Amino acid sequence: MGKKEEKEIGFRTIHGVAGQVATGGVSIKFTKLGAILLNILLTSVRNGI
């Protein structure tokens, strides 16, 4: 997968999590999941994506 696609998926994932939290979905679960995904994304960005 190219770097552009990975970024695109990352942004979509964050928007999805934000949307779930905003609509009062399973907030705690998505907040934890969001924190993990954000951590992975930040690590990926630091590694040069």
MOPAC internal coordinates of N, CA, C and O (Angstrom, degrees):
PM7 1SCF
backbone

  N    0.0000 0     0.00 0     0.00 0    0    0    0
  C    1.4742 1     0.00 0     0.00 0    1    0    0
  C    1.5287 1   109.40 1     0.00 0    2    1    0
  O    1.2310 1   120.53 1   -43.93 1    3    2    1
  N    1.3167 1   116.59 1   136.07 1    3    2    1
  C    1.4656 1   119.94 1  -179.57 1    5    3    2
  C    1.5165 1   111.99 1   -74.87 1    6    5    3
  O    1.2310 1   121.24 1   -17.01 1    7    6    5
  N    1.3136 1   115.23 1   162.99 1    7    6    5
  C    1.4632 1   120.25 1  -179.08 1    9    7    6
  C    1.5296 1   111.80 1   -60.81 1   10    9    7
  O    1.2310 1   120.70 1   143.19 1   11   10    9
  N    1.3280 1   116.27 1   -36.81 1   11   10    9
  C    1.4719 1   119.99 1  -178.37 1   13   11   10
  C    1.5309 1   110.79 1   -63.73 1   14   13   11
  O    1.2310 1   120.63 1   136.17 1   15   14   13
  N    1.3527 1   116.40 1   -43.83 1   15   14   13
  C    1.4647 1   120.17 1   179.74 1   17   15   14
  C    1.5189 1   110.69 1   -63.03 1   18   17   15
  O    1.2310 1   120.60 1   137.98 1   19   18   17
  N    1.3379 1   116.46 1   -42.02 1   19   18   17
  C    1.4649 1   120.14 1  -179.26 1   21   19   18
  C    1.5316 1   110.63 1   -61.37 1   22   21   19
  O    1.2310 1   120.56 1   137.10 1   23   22   21
  N    1.3195 1   116.53 1   -42.90 1   23   22   21
  C    1.4681 1   120.50 1   177.49 1   25   23   22
  C    1.5255 1   110.18 1   -61.08 1   26   25   23
  O    1.2310 1   121.07 1   134.63 1   27   26   25
  N    1.3222 1   115.57 1   -45.37 1   27   26   25
  C    1.4618 1   122.07 1  -179.03 1   29   27   26
  C    1.5256 1   110.57 1   -57.57 1   30   29   27
  O    1.2310 1   120.62 1   132.61 1   31   30   29
  N    1.3318 1   116.42 1   -47.39 1   31   30   29
  C    1.4738 1   121.18 1   179.47 1   33   31   30
  C    1.5249 1   109.54 1   -62.71 1   34   33   31
  O    1.2310 1   120.60 1   137.91 1   35   34   33
  N    1.3231 1   116.46 1   -42.09 1   35   34   33
  C    1.4632 1   120.58 1   178.97 1   37   35   34
  C    1.5150 1   112.03 1   -58.73 1   38   37   35
  O    1.2310 1   120.49 1   133.17 1   39   38   37
  N    1.3349 1   116.67 1   -46.83 1   39   38   37
  C    1.4621 1   120.39 1   179.69 1   41   39   38
  C    1.5207 1   111.07 1   -63.76 1   42   41   39
  O    1.2310 1   120.68 1   137.83 1   43   42   41
  N    1.3490 1   116.30 1   -42.17 1   43   42   41
  C    1.4595 1   120.18 1   179.78 1   45   43   42
  C    1.5200 1   111.01 1   -62.94 1   46   45   43
  O    1.2310 1   120.84 1   140.28 1   47   46   45
  N    1.3361 1   116.01 1   -39.72 1   47   46   45
  C    1.4686 1   121.06 1   179.66 1   49   47   46
  C    1.5204 1   110.07 1   -62.84 1   50   49   47
  O    1.2310 1   120.37 1   133.46 1   51   50   49
  N    1.3311 1   116.90 1   -46.54 1   51   50   49
  C    1.4657 1   120.81 1  -179.91 1   53   51   50
  C    1.5268 1   110.16 1   -61.98 1   54   53   51
  O    1.2310 1   120.28 1   136.12 1   55   54   53
  N    1.3286 1   117.08 1   -43.88 1   55   54   53
  C    1.4657 1   119.87 1   178.59 1   57   55   54
  C    1.5224 1   110.62 1   -62.30 1   58   57   55
  O    1.2310 1   120.48 1   140.36 1   59   58   57
  N    1.3338 1   116.68 1   -39.64 1   59   58   57
  C    1.4642 1   121.31 1   178.99 1   61   59   58
  C    1.5165 1   111.01 1   -61.94 1   62   61   59
  O    1.2310 1   120.46 1   133.06 1   63   62   61
  N    1.3290 1   116.73 1   -46.94 1   63   62   61
  C    1.4659 1   121.64 1   179.48 1   65   63   62
  C    1.5205 1   109.90 1   -63.61 1   66   65   63
  O    1.2310 1   120.53 1   134.11 1   67   66   65
  N    1.3349 1   116.59 1   -45.89 1   67   66   65
  C    1.4620 1   120.72 1   179.26 1   69   67   66
  C    1.5222 1   110.65 1   -59.59 1   70   69   67
  O    1.2310 1   120.73 1   138.73 1   71   70   69
  N    1.3292 1   116.21 1   -41.27 1   71   70   69
  C    1.4648 1   121.35 1   178.62 1   73   71   70
  C    1.5139 1   111.85 1   -62.43 1   74   73   71
  O    1.2310 1   120.54 1   137.10 1   75   74   73
  N    1.3303 1   116.57 1   -42.90 1   75   74   73
  C    1.4648 1   121.03 1   179.71 1   77   75   74
  C    1.5238 1   110.38 1   -63.15 1   78   77   75
  O    1.2310 1   120.58 1   135.22 1   79   78   77
  N    1.3200 1   116.50 1   -44.78 1   79   78   77
  C    1.4660 1   120.63 1  -179.48 1   81   79   78
  C    1.5278 1   109.90 1   -64.99 1   82   81   79
  O    1.2310 1   121.08 1   137.05 1   83   82   81
  N    1.3520 1   115.54 1   -42.95 1   83   82   81
  C    1.4624 1   120.29 1  -178.57 1   85   83   82
  C    1.5238 1   111.64 1   -62.79 1   86   85   83
  O    1.2310 1   120.09 1   142.52 1   87   86   85
  N    1.3460 1   117.44 1   -37.48 1   87   86   85
  C    1.4591 1   120.38 1  -179.60 1   89   87   86
  C    1.5226 1   111.18 1   -85.50 1   90   89   87
  O    1.2310 1   120.35 1  -171.72 1   91   90   89
  N    1.3324 1   116.94 1     8.28 1   91   90   89
  C    1.4618 1   120.94 1   177.53 1   93   91   90
  C    1.5161 1   111.98 1    67.49 1   94   93   91
  O    1.2310 1   120.58 1  -145.64 1   95   94   93
  N    1.3345 1   116.50 1    34.36 1   95   94   93
  C    1.4668 1   121.03 1   174.39 1   97   95   94
  C    1.5120 1   108.27 1   -62.77 1   98   97   95
  O    1.2310 1   120.10 1    24.03 1   99   98   97
  N    1.3016 1   117.41 1  -155.97 1   99   98   97
  C    1.4683 1   119.66 1  -179.20 1  101   99   98
  C    1.5287 1   105.95 1   -73.12 1  102  101   99
  O    1.2310 1   121.31 1   -99.40 1  103  102  101
  N    1.3264 1   115.10 1    80.60 1  103  102  101
  C    1.4633 1   122.33 1  -167.25 1  105  103  102
  C    1.5231 1   113.55 1   -53.62 1  106  105  103
  O    1.2310 1   120.14 1   129.68 1  107  106  105
  N    1.3129 1   117.34 1   -50.32 1  107  106  105
  C    1.4619 1   120.03 1  -174.68 1  109  107  106
  C    1.5214 1   110.05 1   -63.36 1  110  109  107
  O    1.2310 1   120.88 1   134.21 1  111  110  109
  N    1.3364 1   115.92 1   -45.79 1  111  110  109
  C    1.4673 1   119.93 1  -179.46 1  113  111  110
  C    1.5198 1   110.16 1   -60.66 1  114  113  111
  O    1.2310 1   120.45 1   134.29 1  115  114  113
  N    1.3275 1   116.74 1   -45.71 1  115  114  113
  C    1.4613 1   119.86 1  -177.42 1  117  115  114
  C    1.5265 1   111.84 1   -71.63 1  118  117  115
  O    1.2310 1   120.33 1   149.36 1  119  118  117
  N    1.3270 1   116.97 1   -30.64 1  119  118  117
  C    1.4597 1   119.60 1   177.42 1  121  119  118
  C    1.5248 1   109.48 1   -65.86 1  122  121  119
  O    1.2310 1   120.69 1   135.68 1  123  122  121
  N    1.3332 1   116.28 1   -44.32 1  123  122  121
  C    1.4723 1   120.05 1   177.84 1  125  123  122
  C    1.5192 1   110.01 1   -63.45 1  126  125  123
  O    1.2310 1   120.81 1   133.25 1  127  126  125
  N    1.3384 1   116.06 1   -46.75 1  127  126  125
  C    1.4593 1   121.25 1   179.54 1  129  127  126
  C    1.5265 1   109.81 1   -61.02 1  130  129  127
  O    1.2310 1   120.79 1   136.36 1  131  130  129
  N    1.3220 1   116.10 1   -43.64 1  131  130  129
  C    1.4633 1   121.44 1   179.07 1  133  131  130
  C    1.5172 1   112.01 1   -60.18 1  134  133  131
  O    1.2310 1   120.81 1   138.44 1  135  134  133
  N    1.3297 1   116.07 1   -41.56 1  135  134  133
  C    1.4662 1   120.62 1   179.11 1  137  135  134
  C    1.5247 1   110.60 1   -62.54 1  138  137  135
  O    1.2310 1   120.94 1   137.38 1  139  138  137
  N    1.3328 1   115.80 1   -42.62 1  139  138  137
  C    1.4681 1   120.16 1   179.05 1  141  139  138
  C    1.5255 1   110.37 1   -65.04 1  142  141  139
  O    1.2310 1   120.78 1   132.68 1  143  142  141
  N    1.3382 1   116.11 1   -47.32 1  143  142  141
  C    1.4694 1   120.23 1  -179.16 1  145  143  142
  C    1.5244 1   111.17 1   -63.22 1  146  145  143
  O    1.2310 1   120.79 1   139.67 1  147  146  145
  N    1.3150 1   116.09 1   -40.33 1  147  146  145
  C    1.4594 1   120.43 1   179.69 1  149  147  146
  C    1.5237 1   110.06 1   -63.05 1  150  149  147
  O    1.2310 1   121.21 1   138.27 1  151  150  149
  N    1.3326 1   115.30 1   -41.73 1  151  150  149
  C    1.4581 1   121.47 1   177.70 1  153  151  150
  C    1.5231 1   110.87 1   -59.66 1  154  153  151
  O    1.2310 1   120.80 1   133.12 1  155  154  153
  N    1.3474 1   116.07 1   -46.88 1  155  154  153
  C    1.4653 1   121.37 1   179.05 1  157  155  154
  C    1.5223 1   109.76 1   -61.83 1  158  157  155
  O    1.2310 1   120.68 1   135.50 1  159  158  157
  N    1.3306 1   116.31 1   -44.50 1  159  158  157
  C    1.4578 1   121.14 1  -178.24 1  161  159  158
  C    1.5288 1   110.79 1   -63.09 1  162  161  159
  O    1.2310 1   120.28 1   135.57 1  163  162  161
  N    1.3257 1   117.08 1   -44.43 1  163  162  161
  C    1.4626 1   120.72 1   179.62 1  165  163  162
  C    1.5197 1   110.79 1   -63.54 1  166  165  163
  O    1.2310 1   120.39 1   140.29 1  167  166  165
  N    1.3270 1   116.86 1   -39.71 1  167  166  165
  C    1.4610 1   121.23 1   177.26 1  169  167  166
  C    1.5181 1   109.54 1   -62.45 1  170  169  167
  O    1.2310 1   120.55 1   135.93 1  171  170  169
  N    1.3349 1   116.55 1   -44.07 1  171  170  169
  C    1.4632 1   121.60 1   179.45 1  173  171  170
  C    1.5288 1   110.76 1   -61.69 1  174  173  171
  O    1.2310 1   120.69 1   136.56 1  175  174  173
  N    1.3214 1   116.28 1   -43.44 1  175  174  173
  C    1.4669 1   120.44 1   179.41 1  177  175  174
  C    1.5234 1   109.98 1   -62.57 1  178  177  175
  O    1.2310 1   120.59 1   137.10 1  179  178  177
  N    1.3271 1   116.48 1   -42.90 1  179  178  177
  C    1.4659 1   120.49 1   178.51 1  181  179  178
  C    1.5275 1   110.83 1   -63.31 1  182  181  179
  O    1.2310 1   120.65 1   147.97 1  183  182  181
  N    1.3379 1   116.36 1   -32.03 1  183  182  181
  C    1.4632 1   120.22 1   179.68 1  185  183  182
  C    1.5197 1   112.86 1   -81.68 1  186  185  183
  O    1.2310 1   120.37 1  -174.10 1  187  186  185
  N    1.3194 1   116.90 1     5.90 1  187  186  185
  C    1.4638 1   120.44 1   167.83 1  189  187  186
  C    1.5182 1   116.89 1   103.76 1  190  189  187
  O    1.2310 1   119.66 1  -162.01 1  191  190  189
  N    1.3251 1   118.26 1    17.99 1  191  190  189
  C    1.4750 1   119.04 1   175.94 1  193  191  190
  C    1.5281 1   108.33 1   -73.19 1  194  193  191
  O    1.2310 1   120.10 1   180.00 1  195  194  193

